[in-house]
Amino acid sequence: MQATLEDLGQLKRAFQIEVPLEEIKSTYDAVYQRLRNTRLNGFRPGKFPKDWLDKRFKIVMQQEVEDTVIPRYLNQALHDHELSAATPASIEALEFNRRAPLSAKLLFEVKPDLELPDYTKLKLERRTPEEITKEELDKEIEGLQQSRSQPAAKDNPVVEDGDLVRIDFEGTVDGEKFKDGTDENIVFIIGSDRHPELQPHLLGMRSEETKEVDVTLPEAFEEDAGKTAHYTLTLNSVERMELPELDEAFFANWGVNTEEEFREKAKANLQHSREDDIKASYRLTLREQLPALYDDFPLPEAVLVQGETSIDQQFQKEEPELTEADKAKRKEEETAKLRDNLKLQYLLDSIFRKEQVFVDPRGTMEELYGVAQMFGSNPDEFLKSHIGERMYHRISARREGEAVLDRVTARVFGDPVEEAPVHHHDHNHDHDHAH
């Protein structure tokens, strides 16, 4: 295969691809043989109307070229020319014949190729996690116990802090029902973050009791926030949450044998969580600072058009009542946000490639398996599904973005960086770091 690159200006490129007959012939023959095995009504096996095979070959082979042949050769051409595509390629011209080579002209846009940033211009203040106190560790362990607690019957079925309740509620504002103001058989623990506006009124209620109360709606109710709602509360049942004993059976859930080992593991997890919080703060600071180190640079036109079209569709779907002036203003704001996100995305992508940042795909798969379990799906089947594939790319892109920002953090502080194992980066994979 020979691929000649043509620069069409800005980020637009074209490949003229020529595939010799001896290289493409096996694909031609496989398609032709499939057609020869086709059975047509009204014709004996192996017999077809005049010119039917040749016409069908053209149609079927074109689909084969678009689905498998072109993507394969395009990826090879991108790799050979050290390019990273920002958009799928469109086929401008395609010529093939069962007895002739295949040629195609492919149009696409590449990602901006940016220089590494001047790390000395980035400002970060090194932070270290605070020492974990005994009180904090005890609270963490109590939380882990609560995560394994089980409901149990109460001798006195009166609602107290920490109890598991099952309720119906119906709320109205000025006599009218409102969004999220009515539900049945809702289960939650008193003291959790579920329905905090109702919890004080549930304390002291008895099982099967009904109560009417007035509640000021919190911010979570959006357009109804701050209004006074009249609720009818019905307590269907109340149970106490029984904490498990700190014994061998409990420790086994965490892969340890003794209370001392359990406390050490809980402390290490808490320490790791604090370190992650600090990393997240570094990443946020860098996301704000990095774009300022670069002048404006071209963005892929097709990606911008797709983003702007999506913005228009969102307005039509969610806010059709907006005036034309309001739509224009909002579109300008959303388009500016789109450009900022794309600028950061391609900036991080350039660092990813030039710093040769490695992200272990096993971590992505482990996270995806966790998502599959949340959905109650078989992990392997989930990955093959459309939503599973999208989730995989989303998780992968987020982890790559985090890894890039962690690498930049190390460069700013002058910390050593781990050398990546030898791996081949897919130049045609779209690393979407904007989120």
C-alpha positions in Angstrom: 0.0 0.0 0.0 1.2 3.5 -0.9 -0.2 6.6 0.8 0.6 10.0 -0.5 -0.2 12.8 1.9 -1.6 16.1 0.8 -1.8 19.2 3.0 -5.0 21.1 2.3 -4.4 23.9 4.8 -5.1 24.4 8.5 -5.8 20.9 9.9 -7.3 19.4 6.7 -5.4 16.6 5.1 -5.9 14.0 2.3 -4.4 10.6 1.6 -4.3 9.2 -1.9 -4.1 5.5 -1.2 -3.1 3.0 -3.8 -3.4 -0.7 -3.0 -1.7 -3.1 -5.5 -3.9 -5.9 -7.0 -1.8 -8.7 -5.4 -2.4 -7.1 -2.0 -6.2 -6.6 -2.3 -6.9 -9.7 -4.5 -7.7 -12.0 -1.5 -10.4 -9.5 -0.3 -11.8 -9.3 -3.8 -11.9 -13.1 -4.1 -13.5 -13.6 -0.7 -16.3 -11.2 -1.5 -16.8 -12.8 -4.9 -16.9 -16.3 -3.5 -19.5 -15.3 -1.0 -21.7 -14.0 -3.8 -21.2 -17.2 -5.9 -22.6 -19.2 -2.9 -25.8 -17.0 -3.0 -29.0 -18.8 -3.9 -31.5 -16.8 -5.9 -35.2 -17.8 -6.2 -36.0 -19.1 -9.6 -32.4 -20.0 -10.5 -30.5 -23.3 -10.1 -27.6 -23.2 -7.5 -24.6 -21.4 -9.0 -26.7 -19.8 -11.8 -27.4 -16.1 -11.9 -28.9 -13.5 -14.2 -26.5 -12.0 -16.7 -24.1 -9.5 -15.1 -25.7 -10.0 -11.7 -22.4 -11.2 -10.0 -20.4 -8.2 -11.3 -23.1 -5.7 -10.3 -23.5 -7.2 -6.8 -19.7 -7.4 -6.4 -19.5 -3.7 -7.0 -22.1 -3.0 -4.3 -20.9 -5.5 -1.7 -17.2 -4.7 -2.2 -17.8 -1.0 -1.8 -19.4 -1.7 1.6 -16.5 -4.0 2.5 -14.1 -1.2 1.5 -15.8 1.4 3.6 -16.3 -0.9 6.7 -12.9 -2.7 6.9 -10.4 -2.0 4.1 -10.2 1.8 4.3 -10.1 1.9 8.1 -7.2 -0.6 8.1 -5.1 1.2 5.5 -6.0 4.6 6.9 -4.6 3.6 10.4 -1.5 2.3 8.7 -1.0 5.5 6.8 -1.6 7.7 9.9 1.0 5.6 11.7 3.5 5.8 8.9 3.1 9.6 8.7 3.0 10.1 12.4 -0.4 11.8 12.3 -3.3 11.7 14.7 -6.8 12.0 13.1 -9.3 14.3 14.8 -12.2 13.2 12.5 -13.2 10.1 10.6 -12.1 10.1 7.0 -14.6 10.7 4.2 -14.0 8.9 0.9 -13.9 11.5 -1.9 -13.0 9.1 -4.7 -12.9 5.3 -4.8 -11.9 3.1 -7.7 -11.6 -0.7 -7.7 -12.2 -3.6 -10.0 -11.9 -7.3 -9.4 -8.9 -7.4 -11.8 -7.4 -4.0 -11.0 -5.8 -2.3 -8.0 -7.8 -0.2 -5.5 -7.4 3.5 -5.1 -9.1 6.0 -2.9 -8.8 9.6 -1.8 -9.5 10.1 1.9 -10.3 13.5 3.4 -9.9 14.1 7.2 -8.7 16.6 9.8 -5.8 16.1 12.1 -5.4 17.1 15.8 -3.4 20.2 16.4 0.3 19.4 17.0 1.4 21.6 19.9 4.7 22.0 21.6 5.1 20.9 25.2 4.3 23.7 27.6 6.9 25.7 29.5 6.4 23.9 32.8 8.3 26.6 34.7 5.4 29.0 34.1 2.9 26.8 35.9 2.4 27.6 39.6 1.5 24.8 42.0 1.9 24.8 45.8 3.0 21.4 47.1 0.7 20.0 49.7 1.0 17.0 51.9 -1.9 15.2 53.5 -2.5 15.8 57.2 -1.7 13.1 59.7 -4.7 10.9 60.4 -5.9 11.2 64.0 -7.3 8.3 66.1 -10.7 10.0 66.1 -10.7 10.2 62.3 -9.7 6.6 62.0 -12.4 5.5 64.5 -15.0 7.4 62.5 -13.7 5.8 59.2 -14.0 2.3 60.8 -17.5 3.1 62.1 -18.5 4.1 58.5 -17.1 0.8 57.2 -19.1 -1.0 59.8 -22.2 0.9 58.8 -21.7 0.0 55.2 -22.1 -3.7 56.3 -24.9 -3.1 58.7 -28.2 -5.0 58.4 -31.7 -4.0 59.3 -33.3 -5.6 62.3 -36.6 -5.4 64.1 -37.1 -2.7 66.8 -38.7 -3.5 70.1 -40.1 0.0 70.2 -41.0 1.0 66.6 -40.2 4.7 66.9 -38.0 6.5 64.5 -34.5 7.4 65.9 -31.3 8.7 64.3 -29.6 5.9 62.3 -32.9 3.9 61.7 -34.0 2.6 58.4 -37.4 4.0 57.4 -39.8 3.2 54.6 -42.2 6.0 53.8 -44.8 7.5 51.5 -44.9 11.2 51.0 -47.1 13.7 49.1 -46.2 17.4 49.0 -48.0 20.4 47.5 -47.1 24.1 47.1 -50.1 26.4 47.1 -52.3 23.3 46.8 -50.5 22.0 43.6 -48.2 19.0 43.4 -44.6 19.8 42.4 -41.6 18.0 40.9 -40.1 15.3 43.2 -42.7 16.2 45.8 -44.5 12.8 45.8 -43.3 9.3 46.1 -44.1 5.9 47.6 -42.3 3.2 49.6 -39.0 5.2 49.7 -36.3 3.6 51.8 -33.4 5.5 53.5 -31.5 5.8 56.7 -32.1 8.7 59.1 -28.8 10.7 59.0 -28.1 9.9 55.4 -28.2 12.6 52.6 -31.6 11.3 51.3 -34.5 13.7 51.9 -32.8 15.8 54.6 -35.8 18.2 54.5 -38.1 15.4 55.8 -35.9 13.7 58.3 -36.4 16.0 61.3 -40.2 15.5 60.9 -39.8 11.7 60.9 -38.0 11.5 64.2 -40.4 10.2 66.9 -43.0 8.8 64.4 -44.3 5.3 64.9 -44.8 2.6 62.3 -48.1 3.2 60.2 -48.4 6.7 61.6 -49.4 9.6 59.2 -48.3 13.2 59.8 -48.8 16.5 58.1 -46.0 19.1 58.2 -44.8 22.3 56.5 -41.3 22.3 55.0 -39.1 25.0 53.4 -37.8 23.3 50.2 -33.9 23.3 49.9 -31.8 24.2 46.8 -32.1 20.7 45.5 -35.7 21.5 44.4 -34.4 24.1 41.9 -37.3 26.4 40.8 -39.3 25.4 43.9 -36.3 26.1 46.3 -37.3 28.4 49.2 -41.0 27.7 48.8 -43.1 26.3 51.7 -44.4 22.8 50.9 -47.2 21.1 52.8 -46.4 17.3 53.2 -48.4 14.3 54.2 -45.9 11.7 55.6 -46.8 8.1 56.2 -44.3 5.8 58.0 -44.8 2.3 56.6 -42.0 0.7 58.7 -39.0 1.4 60.8 -36.0 -0.8 61.6 -32.8 -0.4 63.5 -29.5 -0.8 61.6 -27.5 -3.4 63.4 -23.7 -2.9 63.2 -21.6 -6.1 62.5 -19.2 -7.2 65.2 -15.5 -6.6 64.5 -14.7 -10.3 64.2 -13.0 -12.7 61.8 -16.0 -12.9 59.5 -16.1 -9.1 59.2 -12.3 -8.8 58.7 -12.5 -11.4 55.9 -14.7 -9.0 53.9 -11.7 -6.7 53.7 -9.0 -9.3 53.1 -7.4 -9.2 56.6 -7.3 -11.4 59.6 -7.1 -9.2 62.7 -8.4 -5.9 64.0 -4.9 -4.5 63.9 -4.5 -5.3 60.2 -8.0 -3.9 59.6 -7.1 -0.6 61.2 -3.9 -0.4 59.2 -5.8 -1.1 56.0 -8.5 1.5 56.8 -5.8 4.0 57.7 -4.0 3.4 54.4 -7.2 3.8 52.4 -8.0 7.0 54.2 -4.5 8.2 53.5 -4.8 7.3 49.8 -8.1 9.1 49.6 -6.5 12.3 51.0 -3.6 12.0 48.5 -6.2 11.6 45.7 -7.9 14.8 46.9 -4.6 16.7 46.7 -4.0 15.3 43.2 -7.4 16.4 42.1 -6.7 19.9 43.3 -3.5 20.0 41.4 -5.3 18.8 38.2 -8.0 21.5 38.6 -5.4 24.2 39.0 -3.5 23.0 35.9 -6.6 22.8 33.8 -7.1 26.5 34.6 -3.5 27.5 33.9 -2.4 25.4 30.9 -4.6 27.0 28.2 -3.2 30.5 29.1 0.3 29.3 28.0 -0.9 29.0 24.4 -2.0 31.4 21.8 -5.2 30.5 19.9 -4.6 27.7 17.5 -6.8 26.1 14.8 -9.4 23.6 15.9 -10.9 20.8 13.6 -13.7 22.4 11.7 -15.9 19.3 11.5 -15.6 18.8 15.3 -16.7 22.5 15.8 -19.6 22.1 13.5 -20.7 18.9 15.2 -20.5 20.6 18.6 -22.5 23.7 17.5 -25.2 21.5 15.9 -25.5 19.6 19.2 -25.9 22.9 21.0 -28.7 24.0 18.6 -30.5 20.6 19.1 -30.2 20.9 22.8 -31.8 24.3 22.8 -34.6 23.1 20.6 -35.3 20.1 22.9 -34.9 21.7 26.3 -35.5 25.4 25.9 -37.8 25.9 22.9 -39.4 28.9 24.6 -36.2 31.0 24.4 -36.4 34.2 22.3 -34.1 34.4 19.3 -32.0 37.0 21.1 -31.7 34.8 24.1 -30.8 31.8 21.9 -28.1 33.8 20.1 -26.6 34.9 23.5 -26.7 31.4 24.9 -25.3 29.9 21.8 -22.4 32.4 21.9 -21.7 31.4 25.5 -22.0 27.6 24.8 -19.8 27.9 21.7 -17.1 29.7 23.6 -17.3 27.0 26.2 -17.0 24.3 23.5 -13.9 26.0 22.0 -12.3 26.2 25.5 -13.0 22.5 26.1 -11.6 21.5 22.7 -8.5 23.7 23.2 -7.8 22.0 26.5 -8.6 18.6 25.0 -6.1 18.9 22.2 -3.5 20.5 24.4 -3.7 17.5 26.8 -3.6 15.1 23.8 -0.4 16.7 22.6 1.2 16.3 26.0 0.0 12.7 26.2 1.7 11.8 22.9 4.9 13.9 23.3 5.5 12.9 27.0 4.6 9.3 26.0 2.3 9.0 29.0 1.3 5.4 29.7 -2.1 4.4 31.1 -2.5 0.8 32.1 -5.6 -0.5 30.2 -6.1 -3.0 33.0 -7.2 -0.2 35.3 -9.8 0.9 32.7 -11.1 -2.6 32.4 -11.3 -3.0 36.2 -13.3 0.2 36.4 -15.6 -0.9 33.5 -16.2 -4.2 35.2 -17.3 -2.3 38.4 -19.7 -0.3 36.3 -21.1 -3.5 34.7 -21.7 -5.0 38.2 -23.6 -1.8 39.2 -25.8 -2.4 36.1 -26.2 -6.1 37.1 -24.6 -7.1 33.7 -22.1 -9.7 32.7 -18.9 -7.7 32.3 -17.8 -9.3 29.0 -21.3 -8.9 27.5 -21.5 -5.3 28.8 -18.2 -4.4 27.0 -19.6 -5.7 23.7 -22.8 -3.5 24.0 -23.1 0.0 22.6 -23.3 1.6 26.0 -20.4 -0.5 27.3 -18.2 0.5 24.4 -19.0 4.2 25.0 -18.4 3.8 28.7 -15.0 2.2 28.0 -13.9 5.1 25.8 -15.2 7.6 28.4 -13.3 5.9 31.3 -10.2 5.5 29.2 -10.3 9.2 28.1 -10.8 10.4 31.7 -7.9 8.2 33.0 -5.6 9.5 30.2 -6.5 13.1 31.0 -5.8 12.5 34.7 -2.5 10.8 33.9 -1.4 13.7 31.7 -2.1 16.2 34.4 -0.3 14.0 37.0 2.7 14.0 34.6 2.6 17.8 34.3 2.4 18.0 38.1 5.5 15.9 38.4 7.3 18.1 35.8 6.3 21.3 37.7 7.7 19.9 41.0 10.7 18.3 39.4 9.7 14.9 40.6 10.9 11.7 38.8 8.5 10.2 36.3 7.9 6.5 35.7 9.2 5.3 32.4 6.4 3.9 30.3 6.7 0.4 28.9 7.1 0.1 25.2 3.6 0.4 23.7 2.0 1.4 20.4 -0.3 4.4 20.5 -3.4 4.3 18.3 -3.0 7.5 16.2 -6.7 7.3 15.2 -8.1 7.1 18.7 -9.8 10.2 19.8 -8.6 10.9 23.4 -11.4 13.1 24.7 -9.8 14.8 27.7 -12.5 17.4 28.0 -15.1 16.6 30.6 
